[in-house]
Amino acid sequence: QVQLVESGGGLVQPGGSLRLSCVGSGSIFKIRTMGWYRQAPGNEREMVAQVTVSGYTNYAESVKGRFTISRDNAENTVSLQMNSLKPEDTAVYYCNAIPARNDYWGQGTQVTISS
């Protein structure tokens, strides 16, 4: 059974930075493309960044140039460095495989950007 636990969220001012981390159990990190998703109130969940096992990355246009995803397969972690944060980045952030599996969703971590 796979369990993913996200951390690192918080309240920051516009223009600030946060680093999110996701730790997982099982062999998922050795075989699956992993991604970070987010869901803002009233919106559907969206994928913001993904990284393959070999380290190839891809980003949603809304975060390109500001967010950086990385992974450590040996430590079963995937991280999201978020810079130049905007109020519209406010959401609950989740990690999951690409494509996402319903049984992998964790509690997520709240990111709030506000002055």
Secondary structure by P-SEA (a helix, b strand, c coil): cbbbbbcbbbbbcccbbbbbbbbbccccccccccbbbbbcccccccccccccccbbbbbcccccccbbbbbcccccbbbbbbcccccccccbbbbbccccccccccbbbbbbbcc
